[in-house]
Amino acid sequence: MAGVPEPDIHSKQYSPELSPTPRRSASTEVEAVRDLVVEDVETGFCGAVIWVEKTPGGPTVTLEDRFGKHRVFPLGPGFWIDGRPVTLVAPKASQGAVKPRRTASGSIAVPSARARVARAGRVYVEGRHDAELVEKVWGDDLRVEGVVVEYLEGVDDLAAIVADFRPGPDARLGVLVDHLVPGTKEARIVEEARRSPFAEHLLVVGHPYVDVWQAVKPSALGIAAWPEVPRGRPWKEGVCEALGWPVNTPAAWKRILRSVRDYRDLEPVLLGRVEELIDFVTGV
């Protein structure tokens, strides 16, 4: 229209009524109950709630995707359900809070986890009793990590065993030795093995006990202490006699093994050595 100036599109001010800014939907609080499927906004990871746990850094939620992969996230805002923003909160106790199950070793159990294909690396222990004790307490962890434990029936030929195994970067070897204290035959055997050309990929550790039986806390068996056995007397037989048990080593060991419920029934020195070996073989 004549006499009416054209609008200056570069200086035009748009009012909120003419060009509204899209509003972000308010986040809704949702209890993180088991099997609830959510998506993490930041990473796009989508999975079902497996458990909620209190940690020193604050509560966390663990999700499992359709491939069985687990991811841990801080409990709180930052999730979507069907495209809607939600804030995850801990379930009410009355509705059954999601709590992690722990393995006998004290680790958090991985629900429905399949055993991993065995690694080339190995953990060697001296005897059958050592292997059975490790299996009872760390068995779940070992299967998830793909670590195989084998027993040697003694370590007198440890240097030759290491040379035959030929540990390397992809096949580490960890060895647990009984009665590894300075000045003993076991200490000399271990020192020889540690001089192996494969020593970089070998870890030999031990505990101070005459036998792995002693790594079980006396309280687990309802006794005050492991008895002293005179030198020259077979230790296991001496223990049976002192405790008033039939002198039957296999039966005595079954009794001892049954008394072990989880890691709390073992001496800390053994716990530390076994955990160290598992970490070494898995490259942690």
PyMOL commands that set and color helices and strands:
alter all, ss='L'
color gray80, all
select helices_A, chain A and resi 93-95+128-145+158-165+185-194+199-201+212-215+218-221+235-243+249-259+263-265+268-282
alter helices_A, ss='H'
color red, helices_A
select strands_A, chain A and resi 28-31+37-40+46-53+60-64+70-74+79-81+84-89+122-125+148-151+173-177+202-206
alter strands_A, ss='S'
color yellow, strands_A
deselect
rebuild
show_as cartoon
